[in-house]
């Protein structure tokens, strides 16, 4: 099969520069992972070369550690959920044993309003009722702590590892999928920024070949983050070919991570969903076992309606992690718990704002503290 016309755009402007990218010959791209001067200060303590097999293990640990330092952003991002759950403190402040049924009924309603879902809300409340009647919980403070522990157990018991699982070979390949308008391309750009800030050499693949402005949008993010990008030239180029060319380029030129964008699609459109299978196979032909991660972007403002989407995408391509976006607006954060409980797929990142640094690694304990503070 003839190679599809592609263009590799090495971007040498700073992440915040608005100047157009400078075209460089292929020889200008180094094959190692030496950190550029721009990032040397923040990432010098884990300088890593292609021969070091623990690179991605250390990267995952560092990102997880930084998530604990970003609690303030997570805290502010769940202000809406916190408002909905504030009634719980009022209910428990004057709790007494004789009033248990009324208090728990109102507590269950507060959880439902925050999109915890009927099944989970009932499970939590029934557990609290049993412990109260058994004499294990004797004050409002104890009930609240038991509530927080119950939610935390739901997130950690089924969700599995929330850090990125990128294997041991370079490049690691991450494919990002989702419906139209969920924030897929933006999330990919923000993820690139986080990886670049940790000294990773990132290559983007503009695999959204349906939306006219998708490549241009991703190029903007490539310039902002100092990443390179592979795009297709022509209107008839298919996404699987774009991704396979990009992964091949990443393999040949020593990139750390290849981020593969895909076209947004409704989960009910069978033919478009099948294209994702082709994308996955095309990547695997270049690097057996790839992609390392298939991240599904879900719009937090849709609440529990995101569950049918997640089920379908998971059935078709096998989703390995979730990115929940738009949790800073009208979203009700309980949907995080519902998705994990229903599907057993870990939430790996959450979007808590519109800023470039507002894609935060998901930390279950920080999340629970943020919504029940």
N, C-alpha and C positions, 0 to 999 in steps of 0.2 A: 504494500500500500504506500503511495507517495506521501511524503511528509507534508503536513499542512503548513501553509505560510504562517509563521509566527514572528513576533517581534519581542525581544527581551529588552526591557527598559531599565538599565541600571540608574538609580537615582542617587545623586551625590549631594543634593541640597539638604540642609538641616531639616529635622522633623517639623519645625515650625515655619519654615521658609515658604513664601508664596511664589518664589521664582520658578520658572519652568525647569523641568529636569534637563540635565545635560546628557546627551547621548555619548556613550563610551563604547569602544570596541570590546569584544569578549575578553581580550587579554587583560583588561582593566579589572576583571573580577577575580579575586584571589580564591584559592581552593581551601584555605584553612579557616579556622574560627578565631583568629586573633581579633581582639576587641579593637574597635576604632577608638580614636581619641575621644570622640563624643561620649562614648559609653564606658570608658576605662575606669573612671572614678567610681561609678555605681556598681560595677560588676567585677572589679579586679580580683576579688577573693575567690572567684571560681573560673578563672581563665582555663579554657579547655580546648584541646585539639581533637582532631577526628579519631585519633587512636584511643582516646580515653572512653571506655565503655560505660562509665558511670555518669556521663554528662547529663543525660535526661533525668536520672535519679536525683542528682543534686539540684537540677533545675526545678523539678517538682517540689522538692523539699523547700527550696528558697521561696517559691511562689506561695506555698502554703504558710510559711512563716510570715511573709509579708501580709497575707490575708488577715492575720491576727492583729497587725498594726493598722489595718484599714477599718477597724470597728466603727469609728466615728462616721465614715461614709455610709456604711451599712445601716447604722443607727438612724441617720437622717433619711435614708432612702425608704425606710419603712414607717414613716410618720403617719401615713394614712391608716395602715393596719394597726398601729399603736393607738390611734384615736378610737378605732372600732372596738378595741379590746380594753380600753380604759375603764369601761363599765365593770370589768371583773374586779378591779381593786375596790370599787365602791360596794359591790355585792359582798365581797369577803371581809370588808372592814367591820361590818356589824353582824357577821355570820354567827348563828347559834344552831345547835343540833335540831331544834324543833322546826327551824325554817329551811332545812336542808333541801327538800324537794323543790321549793320555789327558787332558791338560789341556783341550784344546778340546772334547772330548766332555763333560766335566764343566761347562765353561763354557756349552755349549749347553743342558745340563739346567737350569742356574741361570736362564737366560733363559726357558725354557719354564715353569718354576715361577712366574715373575713375569709370565706371560701375554703374552709377546712373540709367541707363536704359532709353529707349526712352520715356516712359510714364511720368516718374518723371521729366526728364530733360525738356520736353516740358511744363509740368505743372509749374515748377519753372520759366522758362524763360517767359512764357506767363503772369504769375503774375507780374513779374518785368516790362515787357513791358507796361502792363495796368497802373501800378503805375507811371511809368515814363511819359506816355502820359497824365495822370491825374494831373501831376505836384506834386505828392507826394514825388518823389525822384529827387533831383536836383543836386546831386554830385556823384562822383565815390564812395566815402566813404559811402554815404547813400545807394547806390545800393548794396555794399558788405554786409553791415549790414542787409539789407532786405533779401539778399541771405542766409546768415547764419540763420536768424530767420525762413525763409521758411523751410530749412532743419531740423532745430530743431523741428519745429511744426510737420513735417512729422514723426519724430521719437517718439515724445511724445504723439501725438494725437492718434496713432493707436497701439503703442507698449505695452501700459499698464505698469504694475509694473515690473521693471527690477531686483528688489531684489528677492532672493529665497523665495518662499512661502512654509513654512515647517509645517504649522499647529500648533497644541498645544500638541500633544502627542508624546512621545518617544517610539521607534525611528522614526525619519522622514526617509522616503525612497526616494532616488533619483535614477532613472534609466537613464542610458546614452546610447543613440542609435546613429547610423550613418552608413555611407557606409565604405567600406574598405579603409584604408590609410588616413582617414580624421583627425587622431589624437585623436581618441576616448579614448583609454586606457590612453594615456599620459595626456589628459585633465582631466580624472577622478583622476589620481594620483596628478595632480597639485591642483585640487579642494580639495582633501583630505588634502593636505599640508596647504591650506588656512584655512580650518575648524579646523585642529589640532592646528594651530597657535592661534586660538581664543578659545582654551580650550575645543573643542568638542571631545568626545570619538567616534572614527570612526571605523566602520567595513566595510571592502571591501568584495564584492562577485564576484568571478571570473566566471562570466556567459558566457564568450566567450569560448565555448566548441568546436568551429570549428578550430580555429587557434592554431597550436601546441604550439607555444611559448607564447601564450597570458597569461596563468597563471603565467609563470615565470616572464614575464614583469610586471605583476601586483604585484607579490611578491616583486620585486625590489622596486617598489613604496611604498609598505607597509612598507618595512624596512626604506626607506628614510624618511617617514613621521611619523614613530612610530605608525602606525595603525596595526590593526589585519586584518586577511584575512581568508575567507572560500573558499576552493577549492574542486573540486570533484576528487576523486580517481577512475581512470578507464577511458576507451576511449568511453564508450557508455552512459555516464551520460548526460542527457538532461539539457539544460539551466534552464527551469522553476523549476526543482527540486533543482538545486543549489541555485537559488535565494530564493526559499521558505525556504530552510534550513537556509540560512544566515539571513533572516529577522526574523525567529523564534529565532535564536540564539541572534540576536540583541535585541529582545523583552525580552527574558528571562534574559539577562545579563546586561541590563541597558545601552545600547549604545545610543548615541545621534543621530547619523546619520548612515544609512546603504547605501553605494554607490554600486549600482549594474551595473557591466559591462555587455555588451551583445556582441554577435558576429557581426562583420561588415558584411553588406549585401547590395547588389544592390537593389535599390528601385523598380526595375522591376522584381525581383524574388518573385513571389507570395507566394510560400511555406515558404520561409525564413521570409518574412514579417509577415506571419500568426503566426510564432513562437513567434514574439514579443507580439502578442495578448495573447498567452499562458503564457508568462512571466508575463505580467501585471496581468492576472487573478490569477496566482499562488501567487503573492505577496499580492493581495487583500484578498485572503482566510486567510492569516495569520493576516493581519491588515486591516480591512475594510477601504476603502477610499484610501489606498496606491496603487501606489506610489504617494507621494506628488508632485513630479516634474518628468517630462519626458523631459530630455534635449537632443536636437538633435545637434550633432557636424557637422558643415559644414566647408569644406575646402575653405578658402577665395581666394585661387589661382584659383579656378574654376570660379570665377566671377558669372555672372548671370546664369550659368549652374546649380548653386546650387538650384535654384528655383523649378525645377521639383522634385528634391530629397525631398525638404521640403514639397511640396504639398503631395507627396505620404506617407511619414512618418506621417504627420499630419492626413491624412485621416484614416490611419490604427490604430494608437495608441493614437492620440490626444496629440500632442507636446505642452508642456507648456512653453518652453523657448529654446533659441538657444545659442550655443557656437560657435563663429566664430573663426577659427584657422588660423595660418600662415599668419596673416595680416602684418608681418614684412618683407616679401620678395617681390615677384612680384605682390602681391595682390593689387587690386584697391578698396580702402575703401568704395566707393559709393555703393558697393553691400550690405552693412549694411542697408542703407536706402531702397534699392529695396526690400529686404526680409521683412522688417517690413511693408512697404507700401502694398506689395502684400498679405501677410498672416495675418498681425495683431498680430503676435507672437513676444513677446519682446525678444530682445537680452539680455542675462543675464551675459555672460562673453565673453571676446575676448582674443585670444592668440596673443601677440605682440612680442614674442621671444621664444627662446628655453630653457631659464632658468626655474628652478623650480618655481620661483615666478612671471613668466611672463604671467600667466592667470589672467587677470584683470577684476574686476567687471565693467560692461558696464555703463558708464555715458554719456548720450546723449550730455550734454553741453560740457563736456571735449572733446568728439569726434569731435564736430563741431569746437571747437576752435583749435583742433590739425590739422585738415585737411585744415582749411582756415586761418591759422596763417600767 
